[in-house]
Amino acid sequence: MLKSKTFVKKTRSGGVMKIVREHYLRDDIWCGSEVCTECKQESTVLQRDACIESNLCSYPHYVIPDTNVVLHQIDVLEDPVIRNVIILQTVLQEVRHRSAPVYKRLKDIIHETEKHFYAFTNEHHRETFIEREPGESANDRNDRAIRVAATWYTQHLKTSESNADGLKVVLLTNDQGNKQKAEESGLLVYKCEEYIKSLIGNPELVDRLALSNDDKHDITSSKVLFPEHLPLSKIQAGIKSGAFVQGTFRASRDNYLEATVFVQGDGEESTEILIQGLQNLNRAVYQDVVAVQLLPQNQWVAPSSVVLQDEGAAKDDNNDEEDDEDEEKALRISAAEAARKPTGKVVGIIKRNWRPFCGMLNISQIKESTRHLFTPADRRIPRIRIETRQASTLAGQRIMVAIDGWPRHSRYPNGHFVRSLGKAGEKDTEQEVLLLEHDVPHQDFSQAVLSFLPKMPWTITPEEMARREDLRNLTVCSVDPPGCTDIDDALHCRELDNGNLEVGVHIADVSHFIRPGNAMDREAANRGTTVYLCGKRIDMVPELLSSNLCSLRSNVERLAFSCIWEMNHKAEILKTRFTKSVIKSKASLTYAEAQMRIDDTTKNDDITKSLRGLNKLAKILKRQRIEKGALTLSSLEVRFHIDSETHDPIDLQAKELVETNSMVEEFMLLANISVAQKIYDEFPDCAMLRKHPAPPPSNYDILLKAAKSKDVEIHTDSAKALADSLDVARVDGFPYFNTLLRILATRCMMQAVYFCSGMDSDFHHYGLASPIYTHFTSPIRRYADIIVHRLLAVAIAADTTYSDLMDKQKQSALASNLNYRHKMSQYAQRASVAFHTQLFFKSRGILNEEGFVLFVRKNAIIVLIPKFGLEGTVFFDAKDKAGPKLVFDEEGPTLNVEQHTFRIFDKVKVTISLDASNIQHQKIRMSLIDPVIPGVSVPAPDVEPQAKKPKLDR
């Protein structure tokens, strides 16, 4: 049966186009129920025994939720208790248009076989399809379609011969009008809250209900605390006229009464607007897209230097005198400062970017109260008011909470409990929290993804071998950190008959196993990168590939993508070629093992000779790179020694680099540059490249001040000028000075980013002093490299192209996701190091260590402990009149504390301990021992040496 849909569409040129779409109706669409005898079904999803203990529904039944129930109660629908649910096509389409995250979650539930969710195509079923009536709104038509489908299911199951148990259908809707019409049609219909509260065997589900509008009104005060948000139509008109600007809201970690709104300008330019005070913040939450109205220039203020945390245990909505005092203090101080910024107020929300937040529950002091405040782990998120009857159980646990709304009358947003993550402070719980908070996809790979893995046992077929260059005879070896199982790269070097050298970089051919557009490819593109935590790795691709079939392990044949150069002994490239290959690595070495081979004069085997040749060329390449202006910066990385039984850190030290680290790095850089040039030459509009923007001059202020304090001159006109001046920066009797200066220079740098060549004109990589760069050498752990492999394969006619690869808009959108995932991965790794550092100091008690002042603040110094690669803050409390007298000079910068002046790079001695007073925000505390300042320094405690335990280096 065929229906046609006709509508008109306005074209870009202003004309009108008539569009006719054919809509096919069928009568052979299954109902999906085991009870049914009429549908000729090959498989069923909905169970015969669909029983759940309920006060309202004592009979077996299927549930049909409407669109709003799905959108607002997805947390409830995800619970294992809720099964045998019919998701109508009407609902699925509406959810898809209104919320992509909820749509993805709903699709995931439908694919879970144990949940028994059935997607019924009611819009193409002859008996359930309905036309929109004249004058009927799209929303009313969809509500009617849901009721018609529910009626059809009711009648269809009633007439089934095998429905002896009286299986029924229950419609869930929170729309009063829809509910009334459904009742008039004789349907079983309940509000979602009614139904969930009736499930007597599962009372905890009530906590997961998102608040309805009635509930929201019930728990707010009568006093209006915030201005009303403008409707979207007024916001759009205001943005068009220039009265408002649109930007991303970024709350402050240190001051809950302050935020900035990041406004993207034309091209690369952007501005920040300062927002201060509760009313001006106007219920915006971190990462929301907001509309802002600039205040008159005489009301502009400077960022506040006051640190204000919203620590009220159970502050009442009506009792906001404390907020007023905080606000007055913050504004008074900021107004007194000279450096005023453009200041504004939030007038409306364009897009909410709420997600479930991790944190802990603050139990209400009112006895038997069910309303409590939730404190998120992220200090940029406001506290959230929730209702729960299991507060005593949740005390001391990390939980997840979602925001439902933020009424004008409420000091805090309202939300609901989602799930518990485990006991606060436990390693597994905290690891889960940091992954969730940094938006790292870490769920197990789905069956859809795993279905695209090659069948085992896997071997290279003769057909595949014929398409590739056979390099198994070459002396190829890999050099990696200890314990590495995902080996991306291997190298070889050999002398040719003409006296030149052949050098090869061989990279795992991951793109052979991950084909464009399949479920594994989509999952890898979403994850973007492998995330390395302390003692745990979150793979971008399934382990069968990352640690086995793609890993270039020794003595096994592997598929590779090879970049091979012919060089002379001056490391000058004479020829470059790229080929798909088969290799057989002769050794999998650690950096230390490779270094020992190079240094051992008694060894002269093929592997060692290859390593020596590579090392010799790498030194020349590095020298040439530095001469061109490449920067050699420094950042302290730490390595934990982990107890083999408890998996707790028992030792902590800064990582040491050897020559072979640099050797591998040089050839990876060279391969990346060679590939970047090749893919750009072939595909100038859609090459996936990587650039590193030059920092703005203001970024170097702190570096220049630090160097000047030691009478050292630093030039920042260009990367080469900076590199040259860093090379000669020395202070007599201070050997660590140059390293500290390079650490500080690293902090001045911009973030390197992926981009599509057709969407940008500036390709330069500032740090490497290279005109063009990309990532080719780590496809097991970076999705950008897989795209680069595909581009290179097409360029050398080793593979076919596909539409998305040549679409610069899609490539640019992909690059944005990869940049986001890479940034969040780095933050997650730092959080993991910070947590394991806390575990280490928790077991070690108090330690005394020497360090250097890295930054000077108004009331504190930031100290770097080189031994542990650790930074901490020593505060000088000036609140107490009896406390130390502080004089801060911004020009130095210097801080004078009781006649002692602190400068950047001063040597100090501190005690280090763990401050666990706030279990959710534990931190390393440092106190000054030397220099001795009366009223500030603490006496050095006696620290007994710890007995050495057996340790396993991981």
Secondary structure, 3 states (H helix, E strand, C coil): CEEEEEEEEECCCCCEEEEEEEEECECCCCCCECCCCCCCCCCCCECCCCCCCCCCCCCCEEEEECHHHHHHCHHHHCCCCCCCEEEEHHHHHHHHHHCHHHHHHHHHHHHCHHHCEEEECHHHECCCCCCCCCCCCHHHHHHHHHHHHHHHHHHHHHCCCCCCCCCEEEEECCCHHHHHHHHHCCCEEECHHHHHHCCCCCHHHHHHCCCCHHHHHHCCCCCCCCCCCCCHHHHHHHHHHCCCEEEEEEECCCECCEEEEEEECCCCCEEEEEEECHHHHCCCCCCCEEEEEECCHHHCECCCCCCECCCCCCCCCCCCHHHHHHHHHHHHHHHHCCCCECEEEEEEEEECCCCCEEEEEECCCCCCCCEEEEEECCCCCCCEEEECCCHHHHCCEEEEEEEEECCCCCCCCEEEEEEEEEECCCHHHHHHHHHHHCCCCCCCCCHHHHCCCCCCCCCCCHHHHHHCEECCCCCCEEEECCCCCCCCEEEEEEECCCCCEEEEEEEECHHHHCCCCCHHHHHHHHHCECEEECCEEECCCCHHHHHHHCCCCECCEEEEEEEEEEECCCCCEEEEEEEEEEEEECEEEEHHHHHHHHHCCCCCCHHHHHHHHHHHHHHHHHHHHHHCCCCCCCCCCEEEEECCCCCCEEEEEECCCCHHHHHHHHHHHHHHHHHHHHHHHHCCCCCEEEEECCCCHHHHHHHHHHHHHCCCCCCCCCHHHHHHHHHCCCCCCCCCHHHHHHHHHHHCCCCCEEEEHHHCCCCCECCCCECCCCCCCCCCCEHHHHHHHHHHHHHCCCCCCCHHHHCHHHHHHHHHHHHHHHHHHHHHHHHHHHHHHHHHHHHHCCEEEEEEEEEECCCEEEEEECCCCEEEEEECCCCCCCCCCEEEECCCCEEEECCEEEECCCEEEEEEEEECCCHHHCEEEEEEEECCCCCCCCCCCCCCCCCCCCCEEC
